[in-house]
Every structure is written in structure tokens, then in C-alpha cells.
């Protein structure tokens, strides 16, 4: 009779793997229950870890949310630096860089309902964490714009701000509206119209060729 095999010890997860499990648990809760469903006990239970471990690795729920935003949000220092490095390797005009920033932001936000949930919470909350997240995003945006070619004739920061805010609003409203000003928020054709509108606005401000990088 064959001897039973000895039980193979279960491999312990590394810290990196455990952190990813915790972050994934947070994301799953955001997806299923929204921001109101978040709590350190809920995240710990979903991740299968103790809440003490979350405190040890992230400093608590606030630190965990900030780490998640830094990894997932388009307007994070990490992602902005990567985007700028890619654009700066080309001879792109200011208009091209602005368009790339805006359309990539739009695509990224539409693809991430969890980030949308954070955005909705931010605009309706005076929570210190909401302000801290917004401040981090603002610093990343200023950093990106500061690296773009200068244009003394136009207020590029304000132009970018208006367009970005408009796109963000449209994405958030798409959760409850079919159309906005008669343009579909639920079809690829509708979103292509908004992207073409970005081109038309930038063409009107900077011309069809855009301001060339110096």
C-alpha cells in the first residue's frame, strides 16, 4: 500500500503579493459597494488578512486609499512622469501634447469605474482625505503642464483645466444620463464626438499646426 504523501507546506505570500491582495480587495469593494462600503474591517475580511497588517503596511485605511489612487489614477506623479517621458521623446507640438493628455485622461477615467467612484466622493465631501487626494492630483497636473512648451499668448493651464473638468463631469454623469446636450454618453460614437470637439477647440486656440516645441 502506497504511503500517503506528506502535506506540502503552503507558501507564504511575500509582502508585495500581500499588498497587491489588499489593494485588490479595496478595488473589489469600490466596484461592488462604492466608497461608502469601504472600511478597514471590510478590506481586511475581503483580503483575508488582519487589519493590523493593513496598518503595518499602509498606515491604515487612508494610507491604503492614497496608495491605490497613486497607482490607478491618471493624475499621479508616477503616471504623469511616464506620460511626459513618452511625449518628450518626440517633436510633438503643444497642441498634440494637450490633446494626448486630455484624450488619455478621458479613456483612462471611462475604463475605471472605481476611480470614478472616488471622484464622485471627492466632489461631495469635505473630508481631509478627499482634500489630500485632490491636492496630490493637482500637484501632478501642474507638474505635467510645467513641462509642456510655453505659449505666452494663451493661458494653457486654464484652457486645459476647463477641458479636463468638462470631460470628468461628462464621464461621471454618464452613470445616470443617456445623453448630454444631445450627444450620447453611452456609445463609442458619442465619445468620438467629444474627442473631435477637443480637436476643434485646440485648433481654434492654437491653430491647426499647434505651437511648436522650442
N, C-alpha and C positions, 0 to 999 in steps of 0.2 A: 504494500500500500504506500502510495507516494506521500511524502511528508508535506504538510501544508506549508505554503510559502510564508516566510516571515513578513509581517506588515512593513510596508515601505514608509518610513517617516515622511510626513507631509512637509514639503519645502516651505520654509518661512519666507514671506514676501520681503523684498528689500524696502527701504524707506521710500525710494522713488515709486515703486509699484504701489505701496500703500497710499502714498499721497495721491496718485492717479485714481485709485479706487475711491478715495474720499471726495475728490473733485468731481468724479463721475456721479457719485451719489447726490451731490449738491445739484448737478445739472439735471439729473432724473427728477428730482423733487421740483425744480423750477418748471420743467416741462409738464409734469402731471398736475401740480397743485398751485403753481405760481409762487410769487415771492412770499405771500402770506403763509405758505406751508413750510417755509424754512425755519429751522431751529436746530440747535446743536444736537439735541437728543434725536431728532428725526434723521439728521445726516449720519450720525453715529450708527443708528439702527440700520439704515439702508446700506451703509458701507460695511457693516459687520465689525466695527471697531469700538473701542471705548471713547467716550467724549474726552477723557483725559489725554488720549493720543492726539486728538484734534487740537487741543490746547498746546500740547507739546510741539507739534509740527507747524501749526499756523497761528498760534496765539489766541485761538478762539474763533467764533463764527465770523466776526468782522474780518479777521486776517484771512480766513478761508475765502470769503467772498471777494476780497481785494485780489487775492492770488488768481482766482478764477477769472475775474474781469481783465486782469493784466494778460492772461493767456488767450482769452476768447474775443475781447472787444477789439474792433478795428483801431480805435484811438488809444492804443497803448504804446509806450515808448519802444517796446520790443518790436512790434509790428510796424510802427512808423519808421523806425531806423531801417528795417529790411526793405520797406517800400521805397524809401528815399535812395538807398544804395542801388536798387534796381534802376530807378529813373535817372539817377545822376550818371550812370554809365552810358547814357545816350545823349544825343544833342537835342533833346525834347524842348519845345517851346514852353513858355509859361502856360499858355492855354492847354497844351497837351498834358502838362503836369497837373493842372487844376482838374481837367476832365477825368484823368486817371484816378485822382484822389476821390472825386465825388462818385464816379460810377462804381469804383471798387467798394467804397463805403456802402453804397446802395445795395449792391449784390451781397455783400457780407451780412448786412443787417437783415435783409429779407430771408437769408438762409439760416438765421439763428434766432428761433423763437425765444430761446432762453435770454439772449441779450435784449430782445425786445421787452421781455418781462421786466428786466432790470431797469430799462429806460422808462417804462410806464411808472414804475415805483418811484424812480428818482424825481420825476416832474410833479409828483403829488405828495412828496414827503419833504419835511424839513429835518429829517434825521441827520445827525452828524456824519454817519456813514455815507448817506446819499451825497452830501456835500463833498466828502473826501473823494468819492468816485468821480464826481463831476469835475473836481479840481485836477485830478490825475489826467482825465481825458482832455481838459483844457490845456494843460501843460504839453501834452503830446501834440495837440493840434497846432499850438504856437510854434513848437519845435519844427514841425513839418513846414509850415508856411515861412518860417525864417530862413529855410534852406532853399526856397524857390527863388528864381530870378526876380529882381526888383523892378517895379514899374511905378515911377513917380507920378504918373498921370491918373492912376486908378487906386482906389482903396481895396486892394486884393483881399485883405483879411475880412473886411465887411462883406464883400461880394461872396467869398467862399462861405462865410458864416450864414448868410441868408439862404444860399442854395442848400447847404448841408442841413440846416434846420428844417427847410421845407421838405427835403427828402425823408428826413427822420419822421416828421409828422405824417407824411403820406404812408410810410410803412406801418406806423403804429395804428393809424386809422383804418388800414386795410383789414384789421382783425374784425371790424364791425361794419364796414361800409363796402358796397359793391363798386361804387364809382366816386370820383371826386372831380367836380367841375365837368362832369360828363365823360371823364377818362376812366377806363376800367382799372380798378386796383386788384383785380383777380385774374388777369390774363397776361401772358407774355407780351402781347401786342400793346396793351395799355402801358406797361412799364417801358417798352421801347419808345413810346411817345414821350414819356417823361425824360428819357435819356436824350432823345433828339432835341427836346426843349433846352436841356443843359447846353448842347452844342450851339443852339441858336442864340442863347443868352450870352455865352462866351464869345461867339462870333461878333455879336453886336457891341460888346465891350472892348474886345482886344483885336477884332478884325479876323478875317478868315485864316490868316497865317499865324496869328498869335504874336506875342512878344518873344523874340528870340533870346535864348540864354546868352549871357555875356561871358 
